Amino acid sequence: MIYVGRLLMELRSEMLTDSQPTHTLSSKTVPGLDETRFWHDDVYLIEFLPLMGHHILTSGTAYKISARLAEHTSNVLEGQLRTPLDRFKSAMNSKNFRREAPFQSCMFRVRLPDNRAKYESDFFMLDIVNYMRSELDTFKLFQRKYPLQDDEQAKCLKVIVNNILTRIKEGLDAHRFDHDVQPQRTTWDINRQLYLLDYFAKLPLEPQNLKQKLRSCFLEHLDTSIGDVVNELQRLVAEIGSLSSMARTQDEWPELVLSLSASGKDVGVCRLNAKLFLNLRNQDADQDQETLCWRLKSFSFKSAGCSHTCPNCGYTTAIVSGCLSIVVERERKRFLAVVNKEWANIEPMLWQLNPEQTHFLCHVYIHQAKVRPGGEKKNICDSHLRVLFADQACETYTSPGTLSPIWNAVITFNWVSLPGGIGLYLKNPPLLSLEFYNSERSLPEDLVGMGSLAMSVISEDRASDSNWEDAGVFGCSKNPLRKLQRLKYLTPPPLKWVPIARKGTLQAEVLMSAEIIQISMEPTGQNDKKEPQLATGIPMAIRPTMQNFVLEVFFVGLRNYSKSSMSSAGKRKINVMMGDLVLSSGPSTARIRNSINFLVAYASGVVVSSYRRKVRSHLYSTPIRVYQINRITGQRL
């Protein structure tokens, strides 16, 4: 699909006075529409600066990368690809690159409508949503570390609610929803602005009610009230996130596309919403941008035919770390003055970092995996996991003959050097790439699926006081708020389930976590050449306990079933998957109106899952997924 341009249209409808109108098309010439009534165009400089890339699935030895928006295309950057050096159990098809300083960028000019004032409210809402998610994630860690201290949990939750309330009030006082669009606002702009003003004027009542609920709750009911407040905050996160949706038909820009090729063949593209990388017009120089403008980000490239929006769909072909900015040309000097702390613009399209690079120690904690059954002919999986980051790669041991491999492994990458300072990575953690392999001979290929994981970034000054034990500066503190703040930089990071997919289908889930810790010392010649280390034994602070659980399912039936393909009985069943366990219902009976029942309504099975008695057990449990299956074709519906 090739972008040609945008078409300005105006639709009008009139009431016909004829009692028997004729279906005749007529056309007439009308005066040209005045586009400047609702917006004015401006010249933008779009600049993309790639720094390094890994997990590039290609057999080529040289790469080309560029950016384009609509009919405009940037200059092309070229370089050489390298292969990680090590002995691997499966074929290594991934390459990596790292550009040398001074860094050259891709840049081009484009003329587009200046609607930044309209998006002040959207970026403010995104900032609130990100803040609420971050605070709730930290609070869940607090619940996990101090599970029986309901009083301290309530104190922390009240502070979180109060901080959210303060941010909302500050936005209203700063008139983040009162934007003046020159030269004229459309009716849609006016209605949206009035709706947001009314919504956020009433919104503080909900956090106030939540605070009051925690204050007036009896101690014996405090645990239940805390759960209710957390659920309500999660609902507000989803609600505000939907309001900040940037799908504006009248103001939409074309997609910003990053293209990567190797040895003349396309590797993948990265499709982006250009407005997320805008440099805001009214942003103060001493404040951080709420947008992603010139923030270090890991861009996931996917094959050209992929239509998925989720990051772990199994179509990822490369991950490139870099910065992207969209700046009005006349405001470029002010933009350069804002980023001059970490970046030096030597000349147009040429950048220097300050500092040039930072050294890290990388730990990857891999406990176990749950492989979805059905893809293996013999129901056997001799699997191992490959981890790729920067220019290094390492594999776990092979776990033979099981769909639930337990590795309990720790992979260490020594002296990983990343461009720039620690500040670039604290707010924008890099992505770790995963490749899951199966060495069963009956399968045509050994790659099961791929995934990615955002790493936890720990600065050197926090590394000594970020462990799970109550020691250090804040460890012995009785103030629950100090304990809560300490959990934001926890090492080792808690394990979580990472989906492994291929071609849009979930194949497995891996329970793991990863972190990079800043090192101030310069590596010696011997340390700089150290190979990745594979060891056994995840730290006890995050290691789960494995126990057997019985999963029981009652298949009652389907109600209000309106799928048109349901024309006859005996062609449907329900599959419930949890980890490596699959429970299936019996065949469906005859359809009664819009209801379907199943002949076999009960199924049970045993699944081995992670469990921690002292904390909430669901933190490590695998998600349960329900699928409807066509019994004849075996396809999911």
C-alpha positions as CSV (number, residue, x, y, z in Angstrom):
1,M,0.0,0.0,0.0
2,I,1.4,3.4,-1.1
3,Y,0.4,6.6,0.5
4,V,-0.7,9.2,-2.2
5,G,-2.0,12.1,-0.2
6,R,-4.9,13.4,1.9
7,L,-8.3,14.5,0.5
8,L,-10.2,17.3,2.1
9,M,-14.0,16.7,1.9
10,E,-17.1,18.3,3.2
11,L,-20.4,16.3,3.3
12,R,-23.8,18.0,3.4
13,S,-27.3,16.5,3.6
14,E,-30.6,18.2,2.7
15,M,-34.2,17.3,3.2
16,L,-35.9,16.5,-0.2
17,T,-39.2,18.3,-0.7
18,D,-40.4,16.1,-3.6
19,S,-43.0,13.5,-2.7
20,Q,-41.5,11.0,-5.2
21,P,-37.8,11.8,-5.6
22,T,-35.9,10.4,-8.5
23,H,-32.7,8.5,-8.0
24,T,-30.7,10.8,-10.3
25,L,-27.1,11.8,-9.6
26,S,-26.2,15.4,-10.3
27,S,-23.0,17.3,-9.9
28,K,-22.1,20.9,-9.7
29,T,-19.0,23.0,-9.2
30,V,-18.6,24.5,-5.8
31,P,-16.0,27.0,-4.5
32,G,-12.8,25.5,-3.1
33,L,-12.9,24.6,0.6
34,D,-10.9,26.8,2.9
35,E,-8.5,24.4,4.7
36,T,-7.0,27.2,6.8
37,R,-10.2,27.7,8.8
38,F,-9.4,24.8,11.1
39,W,-5.7,24.3,10.9
40,H,-2.5,25.6,9.4
41,D,0.4,23.7,8.1
42,D,4.0,23.8,9.4
43,V,7.3,22.4,8.4
44,Y,8.6,19.6,10.6
45,L,12.0,18.0,10.8
46,I,11.7,14.2,11.4
47,E,14.9,12.7,12.6
48,F,15.7,9.1,13.5
49,L,19.0,8.1,15.2
50,P,19.7,4.4,15.4
51,L,22.4,3.4,17.9
52,M,22.4,-0.4,18.0
53,G,20.3,-3.4,16.9
54,H,20.1,-7.1,17.8
55,H,18.0,-10.1,17.0
56,I,18.1,-9.2,13.3
57,L,16.8,-12.3,11.5
58,T,18.7,-12.4,8.3
59,S,21.6,-14.2,6.6
60,G,22.9,-11.0,5.1
61,T,26.1,-9.3,6.2
62,A,25.2,-5.6,5.6
63,Y,22.1,-3.6,6.6
64,K,20.3,-0.5,5.4
65,I,17.9,1.5,7.6
66,S,15.7,4.5,6.8
67,A,12.5,6.3,7.7
68,R,9.5,7.5,5.7
69,L,6.2,9.3,6.3
70,A,3.6,9.6,3.5
71,E,5.5,10.4,0.3
72,H,8.6,11.7,2.1
73,T,11.7,9.5,2.6
74,S,14.9,10.1,4.6
75,N,18.4,9.3,3.7
76,V,19.6,5.7,4.1
77,L,22.2,4.6,6.7
78,E,24.3,1.6,6.0
79,G,26.5,-0.7,8.1
80,Q,27.9,-4.2,8.7
81,L,26.1,-7.0,10.6
82,R,27.8,-9.3,13.1
83,T,27.0,-12.7,14.5
84,P,27.3,-13.6,18.2
85,L,30.3,-15.8,18.8
86,D,29.6,-18.9,20.8
87,R,28.6,-22.6,20.4
88,F,24.8,-23.0,20.2
89,K,22.6,-26.0,20.2
90,S,20.5,-24.6,17.4
91,A,21.4,-22.7,14.3
92,M,22.2,-19.0,14.9
93,N,20.2,-16.9,12.4
94,S,20.3,-13.6,14.4
95,K,22.7,-10.7,13.7
96,N,23.5,-7.5,15.5
97,F,25.1,-4.1,14.8
98,R,26.4,-1.1,16.7
99,R,27.0,2.2,15.1
100,E,30.1,4.2,15.9
101,A,30.4,7.7,17.3
102,P,29.7,10.3,16.1
103,F,26.3,8.9,15.3
104,Q,24.7,9.8,12.0
105,S,20.9,10.1,11.7
106,C,18.2,9.9,9.2
107,M,16.4,13.2,8.5
108,F,13.8,14.6,6.2
109,R,11.3,17.5,6.0
110,V,7.6,17.2,5.8
111,R,4.7,19.8,5.8
112,L,1.8,18.7,8.1
113,P,-1.0,20.4,10.1
114,D,0.2,21.8,13.5
115,N,-2.3,20.3,15.9
116,R,0.0,20.1,18.9
117,A,-2.3,22.3,21.1
118,K,-5.1,19.7,20.7
119,Y,-2.9,16.9,22.0
120,E,-1.8,18.6,25.2
121,S,-4.7,17.0,27.0
122,D,-3.9,13.6,25.5
123,F,-0.3,13.6,26.6
124,F,-1.3,14.7,30.0
125,M,-3.8,11.8,30.3
126,L,-1.1,9.4,29.1
127,D,1.2,10.7,31.8
128,I,-1.4,10.1,34.5
129,V,-2.1,6.6,33.2
130,N,1.7,5.7,33.1
131,Y,2.1,7.1,36.6
132,M,-0.9,5.1,38.0
133,R,0.3,1.9,36.4
134,S,3.8,2.4,37.8
135,E,2.5,3.1,41.3
136,L,0.1,0.1,41.3
137,D,2.9,-2.2,40.1
138,T,5.1,-1.0,43.0
139,F,2.2,-1.4,45.4
140,K,1.7,-5.1,44.3
141,L,5.4,-5.7,45.1
142,F,4.8,-4.2,48.5
143,Q,1.9,-6.6,49.1
144,R,4.1,-9.4,48.1
145,K,7.0,-8.5,50.4
146,Y,4.8,-7.5,53.4
147,P,1.7,-9.7,52.9
148,L,0.2,-9.6,56.4
149,Q,0.8,-5.9,57.2
150,D,-2.6,-4.6,56.1
151,D,-2.2,-1.4,58.1
152,E,1.0,-0.4,56.3
153,Q,-0.5,-1.4,52.9
154,A,-3.4,0.9,53.6
155,K,-1.1,3.8,54.5
156,C,0.8,3.4,51.2
157,L,-2.3,3.1,49.2
158,K,-3.8,6.3,50.7
159,V,-0.6,8.1,49.7
160,I,-0.8,6.7,46.1
161,V,-4.4,7.8,45.8
162,N,-3.6,11.3,47.2
163,N,-0.7,11.7,44.7
164,I,-3.0,10.8,41.9
165,L,-5.5,13.3,43.1
166,T,-2.8,16.0,43.3
167,R,-1.7,15.3,39.7
168,I,-5.3,15.6,38.4
169,K,-5.8,18.9,40.2
170,E,-2.5,20.3,39.0
171,G,-3.6,19.5,35.4
172,L,-6.9,21.3,35.9
173,D,-5.1,24.3,37.5
174,A,-2.6,24.4,34.6
175,H,-5.5,24.4,32.1
176,R,-4.2,21.3,30.3
177,F,-7.7,20.9,28.8
178,D,-8.2,24.5,27.8
179,H,-6.5,24.8,24.4
180,D,-6.9,27.6,21.9
181,V,-6.6,26.3,18.4
182,Q,-5.7,28.9,15.8
183,P,-7.4,30.0,13.7
184,Q,-10.6,28.1,14.6
185,R,-11.8,25.0,16.4
186,T,-14.1,22.5,14.8
187,T,-17.4,21.4,16.4
188,W,-15.7,18.0,17.3
189,D,-12.8,19.9,19.1
190,I,-15.3,21.9,21.1
191,N,-17.4,18.9,22.1
192,R,-14.3,16.9,23.1
193,Q,-12.9,19.7,25.1
194,L,-16.2,20.3,27.0
195,Y,-16.5,16.5,27.7
196,L,-12.9,16.3,29.1
197,L,-13.4,19.3,31.3
198,D,-16.6,17.9,32.7
199,Y,-15.0,14.5,33.2
200,F,-11.9,15.6,35.0
201,A,-13.8,18.2,37.1
202,K,-15.8,15.3,38.5
203,L,-13.0,12.7,38.6
204,P,-11.4,13.9,41.9
205,L,-14.6,12.7,43.7
206,E,-13.7,9.1,43.0
207,P,-10.2,9.2,44.6
208,Q,-11.6,11.1,47.5
209,N,-14.2,8.4,48.0
210,L,-11.5,5.7,47.9
211,K,-9.4,7.5,50.5
212,Q,-12.5,7.8,52.7
213,K,-13.2,4.1,52.3
214,L,-9.7,3.2,53.6
215,R,-10.0,5.6,56.5
216,S,-13.4,4.4,57.7
217,C,-12.8,0.7,57.2
218,F,-12.6,-1.7,60.2
219,L,-9.3,-3.5,60.7
220,E,-10.8,-6.9,60.1
221,H,-12.2,-5.8,56.7
222,L,-9.1,-3.9,55.6
223,D,-7.7,-6.6,53.4
224,T,-11.0,-6.7,51.4
225,S,-11.1,-2.9,51.1
226,I,-7.6,-2.7,49.9
227,G,-8.4,-5.1,47.1
228,D,-11.5,-3.1,46.2
229,V,-9.5,0.1,46.0
230,V,-6.9,-1.5,43.8
231,N,-9.5,-2.8,41.4
232,E,-11.2,0.6,41.2
233,L,-7.8,2.3,40.4
234,Q,-7.2,-0.3,37.7
235,R,-10.6,0.6,36.3
236,L,-9.7,4.3,36.3
237,V,-6.5,3.5,34.5
238,A,-8.4,1.7,31.7
239,E,-11.0,4.5,31.5
240,I,-8.5,7.4,31.3
241,G,-6.4,5.4,28.8
242,S,-9.4,5.0,26.5
243,L,-10.0,8.8,26.7
244,S,-6.4,9.4,25.6
245,S,-6.9,7.4,22.4
246,M,-5.3,9.3,19.6
247,A,-7.5,7.9,16.8
248,R,-8.7,11.3,15.6
249,T,-10.1,11.1,12.1
250,Q,-9.9,14.7,11.2
251,D,-6.4,15.3,12.7
252,E,-4.7,11.9,11.8
253,W,-1.3,11.9,10.3
254,P,0.0,9.2,8.0
255,E,2.0,6.3,9.6
256,L,5.6,6.9,10.3
257,V,7.5,3.8,9.0
258,L,11.0,2.7,9.8
259,S,12.4,0.2,7.3
260,L,15.3,-2.3,7.7
261,S,16.8,-4.4,5.0
262,A,19.9,-6.6,4.7
263,S,21.8,-7.6,1.5
264,G,19.0,-6.3,-0.7
265,K,16.2,-8.1,1.1
266,D,13.6,-6.6,3.4
267,V,14.0,-7.6,7.0
268,G,11.1,-5.8,8.6
269,V,9.3,-2.5,9.2
270,C,8.3,-0.6,12.4
271,R,5.0,1.3,12.1
272,L,4.6,4.2,14.5
273,N,2.1,6.8,15.5
274,A,4.0,9.9,14.6
275,K,2.2,12.1,17.1
276,L,3.7,10.2,20.0
277,F,7.1,11.6,19.1
278,L,6.1,15.3,18.7
279,N,8.0,18.1,20.5
280,L,5.3,20.0,22.4
281,R,4.9,23.6,21.7
282,N,4.3,24.9,25.3
283,Q,6.8,22.6,27.0
284,D,9.1,24.3,29.6
285,A,12.8,23.7,29.0
286,D,13.4,22.5,32.6
287,Q,10.7,19.8,32.4
288,D,10.7,16.4,30.9
289,Q,8.7,15.9,27.7
290,E,5.6,13.8,28.3
291,T,6.0,12.5,24.7
292,L,8.6,10.1,23.4
293,C,10.4,12.8,21.5
294,W,14.1,12.0,21.5
295,R,13.8,9.4,24.2
296,L,15.8,6.3,23.8
297,K,13.4,3.5,22.8
298,S,13.6,-0.1,21.6
299,F,11.8,-0.2,18.2
300,S,10.5,-3.7,17.3
301,F,10.6,-4.4,13.6
302,K,8.1,-6.9,12.2
303,S,7.7,-8.7,8.9
304,A,5.8,-6.6,6.3
305,G,2.7,-8.9,6.3
306,C,2.1,-8.6,10.1
307,S,-1.1,-6.9,11.1
308,H,-0.8,-7.4,14.9
309,T,-0.5,-4.5,17.3
310,C,0.8,-6.6,20.3
311,P,4.5,-6.6,20.9
312,N,4.9,-10.4,21.3
313,C,3.0,-11.8,18.3
314,G,5.9,-13.9,17.0
315,Y,6.6,-11.8,13.9
316,T,9.4,-9.8,15.3
317,T,12.4,-9.7,12.9
318,A,14.7,-7.1,14.6
319,I,15.0,-4.8,17.6
320,V,16.7,-1.5,17.1
321,S,17.5,1.0,19.9
322,G,17.5,4.6,19.0
323,C,15.9,8.0,19.3
324,L,13.2,9.7,17.2
325,S,12.0,13.3,17.2
326,I,9.5,15.4,15.2
327,V,10.3,19.1,15.7
328,V,9.0,22.2,14.0
329,E,11.9,23.6,12.0
330,R,11.8,27.1,13.5
331,E,11.8,25.6,17.0
332,R,14.9,23.4,16.5
333,K,17.3,25.7,18.4
334,R,15.1,25.5,21.5
335,F,14.9,21.7,21.1
336,L,18.7,21.4,20.9
337,A,19.0,23.5,24.1
338,V,16.7,21.1,26.0
339,V,18.6,17.9,25.0
340,N,22.2,19.4,25.3
341,K,22.8,17.7,28.7
342,E,23.2,14.2,27.1
343,W,23.5,15.0,23.4
344,A,25.8,17.3,21.4
345,N,24.7,18.1,17.9
346,I,28.1,18.5,16.2
347,E,26.5,19.4,12.9
348,P,23.2,18.6,11.1
349,M,22.5,14.8,11.3
350,L,25.6,14.1,13.4
351,W,25.4,13.5,17.2
352,Q,27.8,12.9,20.1
353,L,26.7,11.3,23.4
354,N,27.8,12.5,26.9
355,P,29.0,10.2,28.3
356,E,29.9,8.1,25.3
357,Q,29.0,4.8,26.9
358,T,28.0,3.1,30.2
359,H,29.0,-0.3,31.4
360,F,26.5,-2.8,32.8
361,L,26.3,-6.2,34.4
362,C,23.3,-8.1,33.0
363,H,21.5,-10.9,34.9
364,V,18.8,-13.0,33.4
365,Y,16.8,-15.3,35.7
366,I,15.0,-18.1,34.0
367,H,13.0,-20.5,36.2
368,Q,10.6,-22.5,34.0
369,A,8.4,-22.7,30.9
370,K,5.0,-24.0,30.1
371,V,4.7,-25.2,26.5
372,R,1.3,-25.3,24.9
373,P,0.5,-28.9,23.9
374,G,-0.7,-29.8,20.5
375,G,2.1,-28.6,18.3
376,E,4.3,-31.7,19.0
377,K,3.5,-35.0,17.3
378,K,4.8,-37.1,20.1
379,N,3.8,-34.7,22.9
380,I,7.5,-34.4,23.9
381,C,9.5,-31.3,24.0
382,D,13.3,-31.3,24.5
383,S,13.5,-27.5,24.9
384,H,16.0,-24.8,25.6
385,L,15.8,-21.0,25.7
386,R,18.2,-18.6,23.9
387,V,18.6,-15.1,25.2
388,L,20.0,-12.3,23.0
389,F,21.0,-8.8,24.1
390,A,23.2,-6.3,22.4
391,D,26.1,-8.3,20.8
392,Q,25.8,-11.3,23.2
393,A,23.8,-14.4,23.3
394,C,23.5,-17.5,25.6
395,E,21.4,-20.6,25.9
396,T,19.9,-22.6,28.8
397,Y,20.4,-26.3,29.4
398,T,18.2,-28.7,27.4
399,S,15.3,-30.1,29.5
400,P,14.4,-33.4,27.9
401,G,11.0,-35.0,27.5
402,T,8.7,-32.5,29.2
403,L,6.3,-29.7,28.3
404,S,7.1,-28.1,31.7
405,P,10.9,-27.6,31.6
406,I,12.4,-26.2,34.9
407,W,15.8,-24.7,34.3
408,N,16.4,-22.7,37.5
409,A,19.1,-20.9,35.5
410,V,20.9,-17.6,35.8
411,I,22.6,-16.1,32.7
412,T,25.2,-13.4,33.2
413,F,26.5,-11.1,30.5
414,N,29.6,-9.4,31.8
415,W,30.6,-5.9,30.9
416,V,27.8,-5.0,28.5
417,S,28.6,-1.5,27.1
418,L,25.6,0.6,26.0
419,P,25.9,4.0,24.3
420,G,25.0,7.0,26.5
421,G,24.6,7.5,30.2
422,I,22.4,5.7,32.8
423,G,19.7,8.4,32.5
424,L,18.8,7.2,29.0
425,Y,17.8,3.8,30.2
426,L,16.2,4.4,33.6
427,K,12.9,5.6,32.0
428,N,13.3,3.6,28.9
429,P,14.4,0.0,29.7
430,P,16.0,-1.9,26.8
431,L,14.4,-5.1,25.5
432,L,15.8,-8.6,25.9
433,S,15.1,-10.9,23.0
434,L,14.1,-14.6,23.5
435,E,14.1,-17.6,21.2
436,F,12.5,-20.8,22.4
437,Y,13.8,-24.0,20.7
438,N,12.6,-27.6,20.6
439,S,15.1,-30.3,19.6
440,E,12.5,-33.0,18.9
441,R,13.4,-34.7,15.6
442,S,9.9,-35.3,14.4
443,L,9.3,-31.5,13.9
444,P,10.4,-29.8,10.6
445,E,12.2,-27.0,12.5
446,D,13.3,-26.5,16.0
447,L,12.2,-22.8,16.6
448,V,9.0,-22.9,18.7
449,G,8.5,-19.1,19.1
450,M,10.0,-15.8,20.0
451,G,9.4,-13.1,22.7
452,S,10.8,-10.0,24.3
453,L,11.1,-8.7,27.9
454,A,11.7,-5.2,29.2
455,M,14.7,-5.3,31.6
456,S,14.9,-3.7,35.0
457,V,17.6,-0.9,35.1
458,I,19.5,-0.3,38.4
459,S,21.9,2.6,38.8
460,E,25.1,2.0,40.8
461,D,24.1,4.3,43.6
462,R,20.9,2.2,44.2
463,A,22.4,-1.2,43.7
464,S,23.6,-1.6,47.2
465,D,20.2,-0.9,48.8
466,S,17.9,-2.5,46.3
467,N,17.9,-6.1,47.4
468,W,14.9,-8.0,48.9
469,E,16.4,-8.1,52.4
470,D,15.5,-5.4,54.9
471,A,19.0,-3.9,55.2
472,G,20.7,-0.8,54.1
473,V,19.6,2.9,54.3
474,F,15.8,2.2,54.3
475,G,15.8,-1.4,55.3
476,C,15.3,-0.8,59.0
477,S,13.0,2.1,58.6
478,K,9.5,1.7,60.1
479,N,8.1,4.2,57.6
480,P,6.0,2.2,55.1
481,L,6.4,5.0,52.5
482,R,10.2,4.6,52.5
483,K,9.8,0.9,52.1
484,L,7.5,1.5,49.1
485,Q,9.9,3.8,47.4
486,R,12.7,1.3,47.9
487,L,10.7,-1.3,46.0
488,K,10.8,0.7,42.8
489,Y,14.5,-0.3,42.3
490,L,14.3,-3.9,43.4
491,T,17.1,-6.4,42.6
492,P,16.7,-9.2,41.6
493,P,13.4,-8.2,39.8
494,P,10.4,-10.4,40.5
495,L,9.7,-13.2,38.0
496,K,6.8,-12.9,35.5
497,W,5.3,-14.9,32.7
498,V,6.6,-13.8,29.3
499,P,4.5,-15.1,26.2
500,I,6.4,-16.9,23.5
501,A,4.5,-16.8,20.1
502,R,5.0,-17.5,16.5
503,K,3.0,-16.3,13.6
504,G,0.4,-14.8,15.9
505,T,-0.2,-18.0,17.9
506,L,0.9,-18.4,21.6
507,Q,3.2,-21.4,21.8
508,A,4.7,-21.2,25.3
509,E,5.1,-19.0,28.4
510,V,8.4,-18.5,30.3
511,L,8.7,-17.5,34.0
512,M,11.7,-15.2,34.1
513,S,13.0,-11.7,34.7
514,A,16.1,-9.7,33.7
515,E,18.1,-6.7,35.0
516,I,21.1,-4.6,34.1
517,I,23.2,-3.0,36.9
518,Q,25.4,0.0,36.2
519,I,29.2,-0.5,36.7
520,S,31.4,2.6,37.1
521,M,34.7,0.7,36.7
522,E,36.3,0.5,33.2
523,P,36.8,-3.1,32.0
524,T,40.3,-4.5,31.7
525,G,41.3,-6.3,28.6
526,Q,40.6,-9.7,30.3
527,N,37.2,-8.7,31.5
528,D,36.1,-7.2,28.2
529,K,36.4,-10.6,26.5
530,K,34.5,-12.7,29.1
531,E,32.0,-15.0,27.6
532,P,28.4,-15.2,29.0
533,Q,28.1,-17.4,32.1
534,L,25.3,-20.0,32.7
535,A,24.8,-21.0,36.3
536,T,22.1,-22.9,38.3
537,G,20.2,-21.4,41.2
538,I,17.9,-18.5,41.1
539,P,18.1,-16.3,44.3
540,M,15.8,-17.5,47.0
541,A,14.1,-14.1,47.2
542,I,12.4,-14.7,43.9
543,R,12.5,-18.4,43.5
544,P,9.0,-20.0,43.5
545,T,8.0,-23.3,45.1
546,M,6.6,-25.9,42.7
547,Q,3.5,-27.8,43.8
548,N,0.8,-29.9,42.1
549,F,-2.6,-28.3,41.6
550,V,-5.9,-29.8,40.5
551,L,-7.8,-27.8,37.9
552,E,-11.5,-28.7,37.7
553,V,-13.8,-27.3,34.9
554,F,-17.5,-27.6,34.5
555,F,-18.6,-27.1,30.9
556,V,-22.2,-26.0,31.2
557,G,-22.7,-24.6,27.7
558,L,-22.8,-21.5,25.5
559,R,-25.5,-18.9,25.9
560,N,-26.6,-16.2,23.4
561,Y,-24.6,-17.9,20.7
562,S,-25.0,-16.1,17.4
563,K,-22.2,-17.4,15.3
564,S,-23.5,-18.0,11.8
565,S,-21.4,-21.0,11.1
566,M,-23.1,-23.0,13.9
567,S,-25.5,-24.9,11.6
568,S,-25.4,-28.4,13.0
569,A,-24.8,-30.3,16.3
570,G,-21.7,-32.2,17.3
571,K,-19.2,-29.8,15.8
572,R,-18.1,-27.7,18.7
573,K,-16.1,-28.3,21.9
574,I,-14.3,-26.1,24.4
575,N,-10.7,-26.3,25.3
576,V,-9.3,-24.9,28.6
577,M,-5.6,-24.5,28.7
578,M,-3.5,-23.8,31.8
579,G,0.2,-24.2,31.3
580,D,0.8,-27.6,29.7
581,L,-2.6,-28.9,30.7
582,V,-5.5,-29.1,28.3
583,L,-9.0,-29.9,29.4
584,S,-11.7,-30.5,26.7
585,S,-15.4,-30.7,26.9
586,G,-17.5,-33.4,25.2
587,P,-19.2,-32.7,21.9
588,S,-21.9,-30.2,21.7
589,T,-25.6,-31.2,21.6
590,A,-28.3,-30.0,19.3
591,R,-28.6,-26.3,19.3
592,I,-31.7,-24.9,21.1
593,R,-32.2,-21.4,19.8
594,N,-29.1,-19.5,20.8
595,S,-27.9,-22.0,23.5
596,I,-25.5,-25.0,23.2
597,N,-24.9,-27.6,25.8
598,F,-22.1,-30.2,26.1
599,L,-22.5,-34.0,26.5
600,V,-19.5,-34.2,28.9
601,A,-19.7,-31.3,31.3
602,Y,-16.8,-32.1,33.7
603,A,-13.1,-32.4,33.3
604,S,-10.1,-32.2,35.7
605,G,-6.4,-32.6,35.6
606,V,-3.2,-31.9,37.5
607,V,-0.9,-29.1,36.6
608,V,2.5,-28.3,38.2
609,S,2.6,-24.6,39.0
610,S,4.6,-22.1,41.1
611,Y,3.4,-21.3,44.6
612,R,4.6,-19.1,47.4
613,R,2.8,-19.7,50.7
614,K,3.8,-16.4,52.3
615,V,2.5,-14.3,49.4
616,R,-0.4,-14.2,47.1
617,S,-0.1,-17.4,45.1
618,H,-1.7,-16.0,41.9
619,L,1.4,-13.9,41.3
620,Y,3.2,-16.8,39.8
621,S,0.3,-18.9,38.4
622,T,0.1,-19.3,34.6
623,P,-2.9,-17.6,32.9
624,I,-5.9,-19.7,32.0
625,R,-7.1,-19.4,28.3
626,V,-10.4,-20.7,26.9
627,Y,-10.8,-21.6,23.2
628,Q,-13.7,-22.8,21.1
629,I,-12.7,-25.6,18.7
630,N,-14.2,-27.0,15.5
631,R,-14.1,-30.8,16.1
632,I,-14.0,-31.6,12.4
633,T,-11.2,-29.2,11.3
634,G,-9.6,-28.7,14.7
635,Q,-9.4,-24.9,14.1
636,R,-9.9,-22.3,16.8
637,L,-13.1,-20.2,16.4
